[in-house]
Amino acid sequence: MTLLIERRGEFAVESVSLDAIAQRFGTPCYVYSKAALVDAYSRYRRAFADHEHRILYAVKANSNLAILKLFNNLGSGFDIVSGGELARVLAAGADPSRIVFSGVGKSQSEIVQALAARIACFNVESEPELERVSRLATDCGVRANVSLRVNPDVDARTHPYISTGLRQDKFGIPHEQALALYRKANQLPGVRIAGIDCHIGSQLTTAAPFAAAFERVIALADALRSEGIAIEHIDVGGGLGIRYRPEDEPPSIEQYVHALTSRLGERRLSIMVEPGRSMVGNAGLLLTRVEYLKATPERSFVVVDAAMNDLIRPALYDAWHEIRALNHRSPEAARLCQVVGPVCESGDFIGRDRTLALEADDLIAVLSAGAYGMSMSSNYNSRPRAAEVIVDGDRAHLVRARETIAELYARESFLPE
Ligand SMILES: *Cc1c(COP(=O)(O)O)cnc(C)c1O
C-alpha cells in the first residue's frame, strides 16, 4: 500500500492532508495509516490460510497502545522483550495465551511478572536462563512453556547491528548445543517443552536465509521427535525486510510465508512468526518542517525540526529513508542538500545528498518510518518526544500527545543544600 497519496495538489495519508495534521498536531509528528496497518496483518493472516500458525507482532518495532490494541482486535498475538512491553500489551487488552517472551537478558522480576500473567511461552536463550525459569516457575507452583532459541548460524546478510543468527552473536543457543539443552529441559521440574525458536536478524531482503534457518530447526525438531521429545511449534522469529528505497525488492509477505509453509512437509507443527518491521514500517511516516536553509561553501543544509532523537535509524545504521518535499516548487529549484536535525551531533542527519526543492517552513515527509522510529526515540538534547497520529479514513486521531518540557525533568531532584 502506498502511504503518501497526492490528490488535487495535496499530500495526504488516507483522506487527511498532511498540512492539516501539521496545523492541528504540530511537528515533528509520526503519522500512521490504520488501513495500512490492517493490510499488513491481513496479508500475513491470508498467506497462512488454514495452515496452523500464530502471528506474534514484535512489540519493539512500535509499541504505541493504539497500534497494539488494533492488532489485538485483529487476532494478533505479541512477541515481547521486556516487562515493560508485557505491561503494554496487557494494557492493550492482549490475551496472555497469545504472548511469547523473547530476549537474552530476562530478569527475575520480569520472569515472575510473565509467569503471573500466564503467558504462552518463554523463548529461552541460554542454559542459566532455562534454569532460572524452571526455578521461578517451581516457586510459583506452575510449569512454564518454553522453546529454546536456537542460533542456526545462518548469515542474514543484513546490517551487522541487526544480524543475530551467526555463531559470534550474543543471541540464542549454538545449534550444536541445542539437543543437549533440550534433553536437560526435559528433566527440569518447572518447564514444559513447547517449541523451537529462532530469529536470525532484521530487514532481510531475500528469502534464502529464512529458508536455510527454517530447514535447520526442522531438522532439530525431527531429531527431538526421534528421542521422544515432541514439540508443537516452530517459531521463526521476525526479520522480513520492507522497501525503503524504490529499488528495494524484499520478498513479499506471501512469498515469505510460502517459503516456510512449503518446507514443513507432512509434519504437524504450528508455525509462529514474530514480524515487527513488516507490520508497521511502511504504515508510518515522520512529518517534519524546515526551520532553515543554510549554505556553507561546501554544502547546502536543510535544517528540519525532527532529529536523531526522533528517528535514530540514519545515525545508528546509516539507514536510508525516502524524503519527500510536500510542496509544489519547480523542479528547477531542486538542489543537492543534507537534511539534518537540530541536535548537536554531526551524526544527526535524516538524509544525506538528497536533491530537493525546499524553502523554510516547507513540510517534509520521511517515509517508511513506522518501525523503529518512535520506539527508539529519546529525549537527547532535552527534546520532548513527538506526537503520534493514526489516520482512519477522513479522521486523524492523536494516539500519543507530544511530551511537554516539564515532563522531561519531572522525576529529577536537587541535592540537599
Ligand atoms: C526484533 C525482533 C523481532 C522483530 O524483527 P523485525 O525485523 O522487526 O520483524 C522478532 N523477534 C525477535 C526475537 C526480535 O528480537
PDBQT file of the ligand as one rigid body, heavy atoms in Angstrom, charges set to zero:
ROOT
HETATM    1  C1  LIG A 501      13.349  -7.598  16.818  1.00  0.00    +0.000 C 
HETATM    2  C2  LIG A 501      12.791  -8.963  16.888  1.00  0.00    +0.000 A 
HETATM    3  C3  LIG A 501      11.714  -9.337  16.078  1.00  0.00    +0.000 A 
HETATM    4  C4  LIG A 501      11.124  -8.426  15.029  1.00  0.00    +0.000 C 
HETATM    5  O1  LIG A 501      12.023  -8.223  13.989  1.00  0.00    +0.000 OA
HETATM    6  P1  LIG A 501      11.565  -7.423  12.675  1.00  0.00    +0.000 P 
HETATM    7  O2  LIG A 501      12.796  -7.351  11.866  1.00  0.00    +0.000 OA
HETATM    8  O3  LIG A 501      11.092  -6.087  13.118  1.00  0.00    +0.000 OA
HETATM    9  O4  LIG A 501      10.481  -8.209  12.027  1.00  0.00    +0.000 OA
HETATM   10  C5  LIG A 501      11.175 -10.585  16.249  1.00  0.00    +0.000 A 
HETATM   11  N1  LIG A 501      11.674 -11.454  17.180  1.00  0.00    +0.000 NA
HETATM   12  C6  LIG A 501      12.711 -11.128  17.968  1.00  0.00    +0.000 A 
HETATM   13  C7  LIG A 501      13.202 -12.103  18.954  1.00  0.00    +0.000 C 
HETATM   14  C8  LIG A 501      13.301  -9.874  17.851  1.00  0.00    +0.000 A 
HETATM   15  O5  LIG A 501      14.343  -9.567  18.626  1.00  0.00    +0.000 OA
ENDROOT
TORSDOF 0
